[in-house]
Amino acid sequence: MMTSLCNPRISVWAAMLLGLIFCLQTGCTAIKPFGSQEIPMTDSEPTDQCMVKITPKFGQTRSTILNVNDETTIQTVLEETGAISDFRSMKINIFRQVMENGQTLRLPVEYNSQQNRAREEWNYAIHPGDTITIGPKSSSGLDKFVDTVFGSRN
């Protein structure tokens, strides 16, 4: 029994498993199995602006306020904020306050990384008061494993 614990292969797997369990239990910011997408609150007064929150893989989230007009789309926001040059593939969500019931609606956006564009059918018009969150789309082996075990984070 003691010789099996000294086996380097078993020790490596045991250490990885313990590390994963530790990260999941302590809320490690690198692993967020149940989703970390907080629903941002918007002002109750309508304005002609939207909030854009860009979260890089490492570093601080930067927030930008953009003016909105009738022609503003998610593609416009991506171009104006420089998100296209920041990320090869992106996870994009639009949060919109529904005035009738006060709930927040989440609109996910599909991004075509080969064409550097939001897919046409997902290129939503941006309304005043919307909050757009942009971050890297994770596709590492660990991300796929966590998605398989705990469900997709999208």
Number of C-alpha atoms within 10 A of each C-alpha: 5 6 6 10 11 10 10 10 10 12 13 11 11 13 11 12 12 12 12 15 11 12 15 17 9 9 11 12 9 11 16 17 19 14 13 11 11 7 14 16 13 16 9 10 7 11 13 12 17 20 21 20 17 21 16 15 13 8 7 9 13 10 15 12 13 16 13 20 13 9 9 17 17 21 21 16 20 20 13 11 17 11 20 17 10 14 17 14 19 22 16 21 20 23 20 24 21 10 9 6 7 10 10 17 14 14 14 16 20 18 21 14 14 8 8 17 18 21 16 12 8 16 17 17 15 23 22 21 22 25 25 25 23 20 19 18 16 13 11 9 9 12 18 14 13 19 18 11 10 13 13 13 13 13
